[in-house]
């Protein structure tokens, strides 16, 4: 099951990870001074991201 994981980093800021069903961290957030701000960012992603566009800025770069 996919999940958001909220935690406190070594600097004392709140961050979150989005984990895949296999437990792998797919996305990590910036640090937030308030836990409510981290939770608000999660809610914003859940609400606004389903239709997000993909913008490829690599300009035909193949790796």
C-alpha positions, -999 to +999 in steps of 0.1 A: +000+000+000+012+035-008+017+058+021+030+092+033+054+089+062+059+120+084+091+123+105+114+147+122+149+152+107+181+157+126+177+195+125+143+192+142+122+200+110+092+179+099+095+161+066+076+135+047+083+106+024+059+090-001+065+053+000+056+027-027+038-005-018+072-023-016+083+002+011+107+021-013+108+059-008+097+075-040+096+112-030+110+132+000+099+166+010+117+197+021+118+205+058+090+223+075+092+241+109+056+231+118+041+196+115+009+212+103+028+226+073+041+192+064+006+177+067-008+206+047+017+198+019+006+162+019-031+172+016-022+196-012-005+168-032-033+144-026-059+170-038-040+187-067-016+161-082-038+135-098-039+154-131-004+169-129+015+173-162+049+159-168+074+185-180+106+170-194+133+196-194+161+173-206+156+184-243+160+151-260+189+140-238+193+103-238+210+085-209 
